[in-house]
Amino acid sequence: MPSDLTSDVPGRPEGQRRAPIAIHLLAFAGAVTVAVLTARFARWDVASLVMIATLTVVSDLTSVETGSKLKVSGSFLGLLLAAVLLGGAPAALIGVTTILVGWFRWREDGHYLRNNLVAFAWFPLIGGLFFYAATNVAHVTSSDLNYYLLVFAAFLVSLTLNFVMVVGYQCWLDRSSVACKALEVCVPFLPSELFSALLTMVAVYVAVQVGVTGLALFALVLVIFQYLVGELLISKHRSETLQRMATTDELTGLANRERFRARIEQEIKECTKDGCPFGVMLMDLDHFKEINDTLGHDYGDVLLRELGPRVAAAVGPGGLVARLGGDEFAVLPEAHTDDPRVLEDVAADLLASVQKPFVVEEFSLEISASIGIARFPVDGRDAHTLLRRADIAMYSAKERESGYGLFSADQDQHSMQRLSALSDFRRAIEAGELILHYQPIVDLPDLHVHGAEALVRWQHPDQGLIPPAEFIQVVEQSGMIALLTRSVLDSAIRQCAQWRLTGEQLSVSVNLSVRNLLDSALPQDIEELLARYLLPPQALKLEITESMIMSDPDRALATITQLSQLGVRFSVDDFGTGYSSLAYLRGLPLDELKIDRSFVSPMLTDSSDLIIVRSTINLAHDLGLTIVGEGVEDGPTLAWLAQLGCDRAQGYHLARPMPAARFEEWIDANGDQSSSRAVA
């Protein structure tokens, strides 16, 4: 057990903490008085006193901290030696000296120092007086076995008194239960204290039989033993720490990937014998990257640290939550079942815990998540398969925006098809299988065709026309997004140049990926394409999003600035859905904002969305930017946009994306009617 307390634990208010000063002074004065009155019963042997005092002080000063509440020290043993061999008064003197000298190393607070002085004056004093009285009453000497049993009894008396005075005071400070503290302190350290009691009996025997020389040798052996035990405990603590680090996520304190995989394999073994099914869940946060990119990784880390306990509480003590990396979590539910309703209820509870607002400094952040569920043994019989299929179900839920979903065989087939398509992608670029569809963008209110947005499609020879949602994300993750973007830019610039040769003064818009924006070679590539097809730079418009700009502002600004100096125009797509700073956007060479369809489509039925649209139009004009309304699905919405002062519009009400040839036919069919279809 620790012989003193060196940490300052917050306890009672300062006014109440001063109250024990008088008690401490009276208790210390009482110990001094008793020591003086009983000094005549003590054995004041200078050599033994110096030897034991040296042993006790050195043991305390060289005690080893093991990283836990345990401190390896022989000071308690030294004080019991003094109490038994010399008496209560010399032992109390050594105890007080030990605390005073030890203060220069431990530097405990004043109130702890006072309490330790009282404790280390009284328990050696009482231990010595108890042993003196017991040996006299029992009429035993050092040649009797009972003499050493009384040494053991004196050890227990002193130990109890030390606990009451040191640990009891700590309980008074933090208002904790003495019984609970007794379990916390005594149970882990009881074996070491019993061993110390045996060592004390051996030390007394050596001192009685050999004298001061034997005591000196014992003290030397004890100091060496103390050092070796300390090193052993430190090594054990380090091993436990390394083991914990190997199985624990450092940021959140949750289990890590390896620990989660091992737990699944253990569950599989047990459930294979019992025939008991269970579910595995994979959860991925939605749009978490935007928080990191906009507010910084420190905010993201705080959010993840707060999220861990929430998810763990929702799962329950019998389950397991692990952070696999980034914003991806794995969950082993507490309930052992493959019932879809039960597992979906667990997933719903997890989503509810995630969606509660997080307060990070002055920001209130709200996030959502997507969860995929795989079941043993229905969806897989090993950890790898279960995690892979939960991952597939999670991405399926993310695409459907359903929040959560169970794995199904058709999802796996679809995933394999996408993987196969990815392996074919480079060949598809070279074979010219990527085609562009164009969606018109018209001026308001006269509906004159201003230009078109180029949207890529994959005309696969076996699978037919594959929409971008099926391959863009996978292509971006694979690192082939640069090839795709260059192919799209080549086709779009060439097509726009052809339109202009026929007299149609159109512009073309191309969407960029965040990786494109951070590609230092992009400006030179675009400059070469514009020169090759003789297209004026202002006819090319590059669409970027707020989160793309904020992912790496310095590199993004460098790329945007170079392209803007060429004369290329920039449009911020899906404006209003990110976390970007308007002040930062204002400093960029932008030309256009596109209001996201999530605000435009419902604005006639939702007054909040209408206010957002109106405010965004005014903001864009105040900043000298053109504004485009996306997602126009009907005539009344188009009319309202014109009335609010929106410059341009785009949406299915005007036209769906179409191949270049059909786009030209659409212009021919609608160009002459634009004045008659103008919005009033």
C-alpha positions in Angstrom: 0.0 0.0 0.0 1.3 3.5 -0.7 2.9 5.0 2.4 1.8 8.5 1.7 -0.2 10.6 -0.7 1.6 12.8 -3.2 -1.2 13.9 -5.5 -3.5 16.8 -4.8 -7.0 15.6 -5.4 -9.7 18.3 -5.5 -11.8 18.0 -2.4 -13.8 20.4 -0.2 -13.8 24.2 -0.7 -10.8 26.0 0.6 -12.7 27.4 3.7 -13.5 23.8 4.8 -10.0 22.5 3.9 -8.4 24.8 6.5 -10.5 23.2 9.3 -8.2 20.2 9.8 -5.2 22.4 10.5 -6.1 22.7 14.2 -6.8 18.9 14.3 -3.5 18.2 12.6 -1.6 20.4 15.1 -3.4 18.8 18.1 -2.8 15.3 16.8 0.9 15.9 16.1 1.3 17.5 19.5 -0.4 14.5 21.0 2.0 12.2 19.3 5.0 14.2 20.5 3.6 14.2 24.0 3.1 10.4 24.0 6.5 9.8 22.5 8.2 11.9 25.2 6.2 10.2 28.0 7.1 6.7 26.7 10.6 7.5 25.6 12.0 5.8 28.7 10.6 2.4 27.5 12.5 2.7 24.2 15.9 1.4 23.3 18.0 4.4 22.2 20.8 2.6 20.4 22.4 5.2 18.1 23.9 2.8 15.6 20.7 0.9 15.1 18.7 4.1 15.0 20.9 5.6 12.3 21.0 2.4 10.3 17.2 2.0 10.4 16.6 5.7 9.7 18.9 5.6 6.8 17.2 2.5 5.4 13.7 4.1 5.8 14.6 7.5 4.3 16.6 6.0 1.4 13.8 3.5 0.6 11.3 6.3 0.5 13.5 8.5 -1.7 14.3 5.7 -4.1 10.8 4.3 -4.2 9.6 3.3 -7.7 6.5 4.6 -9.3 5.0 1.9 -11.4 2.4 4.0 -13.4 -0.4 3.0 -11.1 -1.3 3.9 -7.5 1.2 1.4 -6.3 4.6 2.7 -5.1 7.3 0.2 -4.3 9.0 1.3 -1.1 10.6 -0.3 2.0 9.9 2.7 4.2 6.9 1.0 6.0 9.1 -2.0 6.7 11.8 0.2 8.1 9.4 1.9 10.4 8.1 -1.4 11.7 11.7 -2.5 12.3 12.3 0.6 14.4 9.0 0.1 16.3 9.9 -3.5 17.2 13.6 -3.2 17.8 13.8 0.3 19.3 10.4 1.2 20.5 7.6 3.6 19.6 9.3 6.9 20.2 12.4 6.3 18.0 10.1 4.8 15.3 7.9 8.0 15.4 11.0 10.1 15.1 12.2 8.2 12.1 8.7 8.4 10.6 8.5 12.2 10.9 12.1 12.5 9.5 11.2 10.4 6.5 8.2 12.6 5.6 10.1 15.8 6.0 13.1 14.6 3.9 10.7 13.0 1.4 8.9 16.3 0.9 11.9 17.6 -1.1 11.2 14.9 -3.7 7.4 14.5 -3.6 6.4 18.1 -2.9 2.9 17.2 -1.7 0.5 20.0 -0.9 0.7 21.5 2.6 -2.5 19.8 3.9 -1.2 16.4 2.7 2.2 17.1 4.3 0.5 17.8 7.7 -1.6 14.7 7.5 1.4 12.5 6.6 3.4 13.9 9.5 0.6 13.0 11.8 0.1 9.6 10.3 3.9 8.8 10.3 4.2 10.0 13.9 1.3 8.0 15.3 1.3 4.6 13.5 5.0 3.7 14.3 4.5 5.0 17.8 1.4 2.9 18.4 3.0 -0.1 16.7 6.0 0.2 19.0 3.9 0.6 22.1 1.7 -2.2 21.1 4.6 -4.6 20.6 6.3 -3.5 23.9 3.0 -4.0 25.8 2.2 -7.3 24.1 5.6 -8.9 24.7 5.6 -7.8 28.3 2.0 -9.1 28.9 2.8 -12.4 27.1 6.2 -12.6 28.8 8.0 -13.6 25.6 11.5 -12.8 24.4 13.3 -12.9 21.1 14.1 -16.5 21.6 10.4 -17.4 21.5 8.3 -18.1 18.4 5.5 -16.0 19.7 7.8 -13.0 19.7 7.8 -13.0 15.9 4.1 -13.7 15.8 3.7 -10.5 17.8 5.9 -8.7 15.2 3.3 -9.8 12.6 0.5 -8.5 14.9 2.2 -5.2 15.3 2.6 -4.9 11.6 -1.2 -5.4 11.1 -2.0 -2.8 13.9 0.3 -0.3 12.3 -1.0 -1.0 8.8 -4.6 -0.5 9.9 -3.8 2.7 11.6 -1.9 4.0 8.6 -4.8 3.1 6.4 -7.3 4.9 8.6 -5.3 8.1 8.9 -4.0 8.4 5.3 -6.9 6.9 3.2 -9.5 8.1 5.6 -8.3 11.6 5.1 -8.4 11.2 1.4 -12.0 10.0 1.6 -12.8 13.1 3.7 -11.4 15.3 1.0 -13.2 13.8 -2.0 -16.3 12.7 0.0 -15.9 9.1 -1.1 -16.8 5.9 0.8 -14.2 4.5 3.1 -15.5 1.0 2.3 -15.2 1.5 -1.4 -11.7 3.0 -1.0 -10.7 0.0 1.2 -11.7 -2.4 -1.6 -9.8 -0.2 -4.1 -6.6 0.1 -2.1 -6.4 -3.0 0.1 -7.4 -5.8 -2.3 -4.8 -5.1 -5.0 -2.0 -4.5 -2.6 -2.8 -7.1 0.2 -0.4 -9.8 -1.2 2.5 -7.3 -1.2 1.7 -6.1 2.3 1.6 -9.7 3.6 5.0 -10.2 2.0 6.2 -7.1 3.7 5.1 -8.4 7.0 7.0 -11.6 6.5 10.1 -9.6 5.5 9.7 -7.5 8.6 9.7 -10.7 10.7 12.9 -11.9 8.9 14.6 -8.5 9.4 13.8 -8.6 13.1 15.2 -12.1 13.4 18.4 -11.1 11.5 18.9 -8.0 13.7 18.4 -10.1 16.8 20.7 -12.8 15.8 23.5 -10.9 14.0 23.1 -7.3 15.3 23.8 -4.0 13.5 26.1 -5.6 10.8 23.4 -8.1 9.9 20.8 -5.3 9.8 23.1 -3.3 7.4 23.4 -6.3 5.1 19.7 -6.8 5.2 19.1 -3.2 4.4 21.4 -3.4 1.4 19.6 -6.5 0.1 16.3 -4.9 0.7 17.2 -1.8 -1.3 18.4 -4.0 -4.2 15.3 -6.1 -3.9 13.2 -3.0 -3.9 14.8 -1.8 -7.1 14.4 -5.2 -8.9 10.7 -5.5 -7.9 10.1 -1.9 -9.0 11.7 -2.6 -12.4 9.6 -5.8 -12.7 6.4 -3.9 -12.0 7.4 -1.1 -14.4 8.0 -3.7 -17.1 4.6 -5.3 -16.4 2.9 -1.9 -16.5 4.6 -1.1 -19.8 3.6 -4.5 -21.2 0.0 -3.9 -20.2 0.2 -0.4 -21.7 1.6 -1.8 -25.0 -1.1 -4.5 -25.0 -3.8 -1.8 -24.4 -2.4 0.4 -27.2 -2.3 -2.6 -29.6 -6.0 -3.3 -29.1 -7.3 0.2 -28.4 -8.0 3.2 -30.7 -5.9 6.0 -29.2 -8.2 8.8 -30.1 -11.6 7.4 -28.9 -10.6 4.8 -26.4 -12.7 2.3 -28.3 -11.5 -1.1 -29.6 -9.4 -1.0 -32.8 -9.7 -3.1 -35.9 -7.5 -6.0 -34.7 -9.4 -6.4 -31.4 -12.7 -6.2 -33.2 -11.7 -8.9 -35.7 -10.5 -11.1 -32.8 -13.8 -10.7 -31.0 -15.7 -11.7 -34.1 -13.6 -14.8 -34.6 -14.3 -15.7 -31.0 -18.0 -15.2 -31.4 -17.9 -17.3 -34.5 -16.3 -20.2 -32.6 -18.8 -20.0 -29.7 -21.8 -19.5 -31.9 -20.9 -22.3 -34.3 -21.1 -24.7 -31.3 -24.3 -23.2 -29.9 -26.0 -22.5 -33.2 -26.6 -18.9 -32.1 -26.6 -16.2 -34.9 -25.4 -12.6 -34.4 -25.0 -9.4 -36.5 -22.1 -7.2 -37.4 -22.5 -3.6 -38.3 -20.3 -1.0 -40.1 -21.1 2.6 -39.6 -19.7 5.5 -41.6 -20.3 9.2 -40.8 -21.8 11.3 -43.6 -20.0 14.4 -44.8 -17.5 14.2 -41.9 -14.7 15.2 -44.2 -16.4 18.6 -44.7 -16.1 19.3 -41.0 -12.5 18.3 -41.0 -11.8 20.4 -44.1 -13.7 23.4 -43.0 -13.2 23.6 -39.2 -10.0 21.7 -38.9 -9.0 18.2 -37.8 -8.9 19.3 -34.1 -12.7 19.8 -34.3 -13.1 16.5 -36.0 -11.0 14.7 -33.3 -13.1 16.3 -30.5 -16.3 15.1 -32.3 -15.0 11.6 -32.6 -13.9 11.4 -29.0 -17.4 12.5 -27.9 -19.0 10.1 -30.3 -17.3 7.0 -29.0 -19.0 6.9 -25.5 -22.3 7.7 -27.1 -22.2 4.8 -29.5 -20.8 2.4 -26.8 -23.7 3.4 -24.5 -26.2 2.8 -27.3 -24.8 -0.7 -28.0 -24.7 -1.8 -24.3 -22.1 -3.4 -22.1 -22.4 -6.8 -23.8 -21.6 -5.5 -27.2 -18.4 -4.0 -28.7 -17.7 -0.8 -30.6 -14.5 -0.3 -32.6 -13.1 2.5 -34.6 -11.6 1.1 -37.8 -10.1 4.3 -38.9 -11.1 7.8 -40.0 -14.9 8.1 -39.4 -15.6 4.4 -39.8 -16.9 2.4 -36.9 -17.7 -1.3 -36.4 -20.3 -2.5 -34.0 -21.0 -6.0 -32.5 -24.5 -5.7 -31.0 -25.3 -7.0 -27.5 -28.2 -9.1 -28.8 -27.3 -12.4 -30.4 -29.9 -12.7 -33.1 -30.3 -12.5 -36.9 -33.8 -11.1 -36.6 -33.8 -8.1 -39.1 -36.2 -6.1 -36.9 -34.1 -6.4 -33.8 -30.9 -5.5 -35.7 -32.6 -2.6 -37.5 -33.8 -1.3 -34.1 -30.2 -1.4 -32.8 -29.1 0.5 -35.9 -31.9 3.1 -35.5 -30.7 3.6 -31.9 -27.1 4.1 -33.1 -28.2 6.7 -35.6 -30.3 8.5 -33.0 -27.2 8.7 -30.7 -25.1 10.0 -33.6 -27.6 12.6 -34.7 -27.7 14.4 -31.4 -25.9 17.8 -31.7 -22.3 18.0 -30.7 -21.1 21.2 -29.1 -17.4 21.9 -30.0 -16.4 25.2 -28.5 -18.9 27.7 -29.9 -20.1 25.5 -32.7 -23.1 23.2 -32.6 -22.4 20.4 -35.1 -25.0 17.9 -36.4 -23.9 14.8 -38.3 -25.6 11.7 -39.7 -24.4 8.3 -40.5 -25.0 5.2 -42.7 -25.0 1.7 -41.3 -24.6 -1.7 -43.0 -25.6 -4.9 -41.3 -24.3 -8.4 -42.1 -25.4 -11.6 -40.2 -23.7 -14.7 -39.1 -24.0 -17.3 -40.6 -26.5 -16.1 -43.2 -24.1 -13.6 -44.9 -20.8 -15.1 -44.0 -19.0 -17.6 -41.8 -15.7 -15.7 -41.2 -14.7 -12.2 -40.0 -13.4 -11.0 -43.3 -16.6 -11.9 -45.2 -18.9 -10.4 -42.6 -17.0 -7.1 -42.5 -16.8 -6.9 -46.3 -20.5 -7.5 -46.7 -21.5 -5.1 -43.9 -19.3 -2.6 -45.8 -21.2 -3.3 -49.0 -24.6 -2.9 -47.2 -23.3 0.4 -45.6 -22.5 1.9 -49.0 -25.8 0.7 -50.4 -27.6 2.5 -47.5 -25.5 5.6 -48.1 -26.5 5.6 -51.8 -30.2 5.2 -50.9 -29.9 7.7 -48.1 -31.9 5.2 -46.0 -29.7 5.4 -42.9 -29.2 1.7 -42.5 -29.8 -1.5 -44.4 -29.2 -5.3 -44.3 -26.9 -7.0 -46.7 -28.5 -8.8 -49.6 -26.9 -11.0 -52.3 -27.8 -8.6 -55.1 -25.7 -5.9 -53.5 -22.7 -8.1 -53.6 -23.3 -8.9 -57.2 -23.6 -5.2 -57.9 -20.4 -4.5 -56.0 -18.5 -7.2 -58.0 -19.9 -5.7 -61.2 -18.5 -2.3 -60.1 -15.2 -3.8 -59.3 -15.1 -5.5 -62.7 -16.1 -2.2 -64.3 -13.2 -0.5 -62.6 -10.7 -3.0 -63.9 -12.1 -2.2 -67.3 -12.0 1.6 -66.9 -8.6 2.5 -68.3 -9.4 0.4 -71.4 -12.8 2.2 -71.6 -11.0 5.6 -71.8 -8.7 4.5 -74.5 -11.6 2.9 -76.4 -13.7 6.0 -76.3 -16.5 4.4 -74.3 -16.9 7.5 -72.1 -19.5 9.8 -73.6 -20.9 13.2 -72.6 -24.5 14.2 -72.2 -25.3 17.9 -72.0 -28.0 19.7 -69.9 -29.0 23.2 -71.1 -28.5 26.3 -68.9 -30.7 29.1 -69.9 -30.8 32.9 -69.2 -33.7 34.4 -67.3 -36.2 35.6 -68.0 -35.9 35.2 -71.8 -34.8 31.5 -71.7 -32.0 32.1 -74.2 -29.6 29.1 -74.1 -26.5 30.3 -72.4 -24.6 27.0 -72.5 -24.6 23.4 -71.2 -23.2 21.3 -68.3 -21.3 18.3 -69.6 -22.1 15.1 -67.7 -20.2 11.9 -68.3 -21.7 8.5 -69.0 -20.0 5.1 -69.6 -21.3 3.3 -72.7 -20.2 -0.2 -71.6 -20.3 -2.8 -74.4 -21.9 -5.4 -72.2 -23.7 -3.5 -69.4 -25.0 -0.7 -71.4 -25.2 2.9 -70.3 -23.7 3.3 -66.8 -24.6 6.5 -64.9 -21.8 8.4 -63.1 -23.1 7.4 -59.7 -22.0 3.9 -60.5 -18.3 4.6 -61.1 -17.2 8.2 -60.2 -16.6 7.5 -56.5 -14.8 4.2 -57.2 -12.7 5.9 -59.9 -11.8 8.8 -57.6 -10.7 6.4 -54.8 -8.7 4.4 -57.3 -6.6 7.4 -58.3 -7.8 7.4 -62.0 -9.9 10.5 -61.6 -7.2 12.6 -63.4 -7.5 10.4 -66.5 -11.3 10.7 -66.4 -11.3 14.4 -66.0 -8.8 14.9 -68.8 -11.0 12.8 -71.1 -14.1 14.8 -70.2 -12.4 18.1 -70.7 -11.1 17.0 -74.1 -14.5 16.0 -75.3 -16.3 19.0 -73.8 -13.9 21.6 -75.1 -13.8 20.0 -78.6 -17.6 19.9 -78.7 -18.1 23.5 -77.5 -15.6 24.6 -80.2 -17.6 22.8 -82.8 -20.8 24.5 -81.7 -19.1 27.9 -81.9 -18.0 27.2 -85.4 -21.6 26.7 -86.4 -22.5 30.1 -84.9 -23.8 29.0 -81.5 -22.0 31.1 -79.0 -22.3 28.7 -76.1 -20.2 27.9 -73.0 -19.6 24.5 -71.5 -19.4 23.6 -67.8 -17.3 20.7 -66.5 -17.3 19.4 -63.0 -14.0 18.9 -61.2 -13.0 16.5 -58.4 -11.1 17.6 -55.3 -8.1 15.7 -56.6 -8.3 17.7 -59.9 -8.2 21.0 -58.0 -5.1 19.9 -56.1 -3.4 18.8 -59.3 -0.7 21.3 -60.2 -0.6 20.0 -63.8 -4.2 20.8 -64.5 -3.8 24.5 -65.6 -1.2 23.5 -68.2 -3.4 20.6 -69.5 -6.4 22.9 -69.9 -4.3 25.6 -71.6 -3.1 23.1 -74.1 -6.7 21.8 -74.8 -8.0 25.3 -75.3 -5.2 26.1 -77.7 -5.7 22.8 -79.6 -9.4 23.4 -80.3 -9.2 27.2 -80.5 -11.8 27.7 -77.8 -11.8 31.0 -76.0 -11.0 30.4 -72.3 -14.1 32.3 -71.2 -16.3 29.7 -72.9 -15.1 27.1 -70.4 -16.6 27.0 -67.0 -15.2 24.7 -64.2 -17.6 23.7 -61.5 -16.2 23.2 -58.0 -17.9 22.7 -54.6 -17.4 24.5 -51.3 -15.8 21.4 -49.6 -13.4 21.0 -52.5 -12.1 24.6 -52.0 -11.7 24.1 -48.2 -10.0 20.7 -48.4 -6.6 22.4 -49.0 -7.2 26.1 -49.5 -3.7 27.1 -50.4 -3.3 24.6 -53.2 -6.8 25.1 -54.4 -6.3 28.8 -54.6 -3.1 28.4 -56.5 -4.8 26.2 -59.2 -7.9 28.4 -59.4 -5.7 31.6 -59.7 -3.7 30.1 -62.6 -6.8 29.0 -64.5 -8.5 32.3 -63.8 -5.5 34.1 -65.3 -6.0 32.1 -68.4 -9.5 33.5 -68.6 -11.3 30.3 -67.5 -14.4 30.9 -65.4 -15.3 29.2 -62.1 -18.7 28.3 -60.7 -19.4 27.1 -57.2 -21.7 24.1 -57.5 -24.3 23.0 -54.9 -23.8 26.3 -53.0 -25.3 26.3 -49.5 -24.7 22.6 -48.7 -21.1 23.0 -47.3 -19.4 24.6 -44.4 -17.3 27.1 -46.2 -16.5 30.6 -45.1 -18.1 33.3 -47.2 -15.2 35.6 -46.4 -12.9 33.0 -48.0 -15.1 32.5 -51.0 -15.1 36.3 -51.5 -11.3 36.2 -51.9 -11.5 33.7 -54.7 -11.7 34.6 -58.5 -15.2 33.2 -58.8 -17.8 34.0 -61.5 -20.9 32.1 -60.6 -22.8 30.4 -57.8 -25.3 27.6 -58.4 -28.0 27.2 -55.8 -28.3 23.6 -54.8 -31.5 21.8 -55.9 -32.3 20.9 -52.3 -33.2 24.6 -51.8 -34.7 25.3 -55.2 -37.1 22.3 -55.7 -39.1 22.8 -52.4 -39.0 26.6 -52.2 -42.6 27.0 -53.3 -43.9 24.9 -50.4 -41.2 25.7 -47.8 -40.9 29.3 -46.8 -37.4 28.7 -45.2 -36.1 27.4 -48.5 -37.6 30.4 -50.3 -35.8 32.8 -47.9 -32.5 30.9 -48.5 -32.9 31.2 -52.3 -33.8 34.9 -52.1 -30.9 35.6 -49.8 -28.4 33.7 -51.9 -29.5 35.5 -55.0 -29.0 38.9 -53.3 -25.7 37.7 -51.8 -24.3 36.6 -55.2 -25.3 39.9 -56.8 -23.7 41.9 -53.9 -20.5 40.0 -54.6 -20.7 40.6 -58.3 -21.4 37.0 -59.2 -23.9 35.4 -61.6 -26.5 33.1 -59.9 -27.9 29.9 -61.3 -30.9 28.0 -59.9 -30.5 24.2 -60.2 -33.2 21.5 -60.0 -36.0 23.5 -61.7 -38.7 20.8 -62.0 -41.8 22.9 -63.0 -42.9 26.2 -64.5 -44.0 27.9 -61.3 -40.5 27.4 -59.8 -38.9 28.8 -63.0 -41.2 31.8 -62.8 -40.4 32.5 -59.2 -36.6 32.3 -59.8 -37.0 34.9 -62.6 -39.1 37.1 -60.2 -36.5 36.8 -57.5 -33.8 38.1 -59.9 -32.0 34.8 -60.6 -29.8 35.1 -63.7 -30.0 31.5 -65.0 -31.7 28.2 -64.6 -31.2 24.5 -65.1 -33.3 21.5 -64.5 -35.6 18.8 -65.9 -38.4 21.2 -66.6 -36.2 22.8 -69.3 -34.5 19.6 -70.5 -32.8 16.5 -69.2 -29.1 15.7 -70.1 -28.8 14.5 -73.6 -26.2 13.5 -76.2 -24.5 16.3 -78.2 -26.6 15.6 -81.4 -29.9 15.7 -79.5 -28.7 18.8 -77.7 -28.2 20.5 -81.1 -31.7 19.4 -82.2 -33.1 20.8 -78.9 -31.5 24.2 -79.5 -32.9 24.2 -83.1 -36.4 23.3 -81.8 -36.4 25.7 -78.8 -34.2 28.6 -79.8 -36.7 30.3 -82.0 -39.4 29.8 -79.3 -37.4 31.3 -76.5 -39.0 34.7 -76.8 -42.5 33.3 -76.8 -41.7 31.0 -73.8 -40.1 33.8 -71.9 -41.0 34.0 -68.2 -43.3 36.8 -67.5 
